[in-house]
């Protein structure tokens, strides 16, 4: 699924890049690109943290059942 998102982001960048070239808004395009990359990195990191938290929660739940 992540590869599909990257493909969509690439197409989005190409479309915005072409549009910004013709309108002269190159700096805006670069800033939007930086923001999009930052938000994507934050999203991926939060998903990884959630995955680890779920694994820890599952492990502790199983350990508590065994102890009880």
Helices and strands as residue ranges (DSSP letters): H 2-23, H 26-67
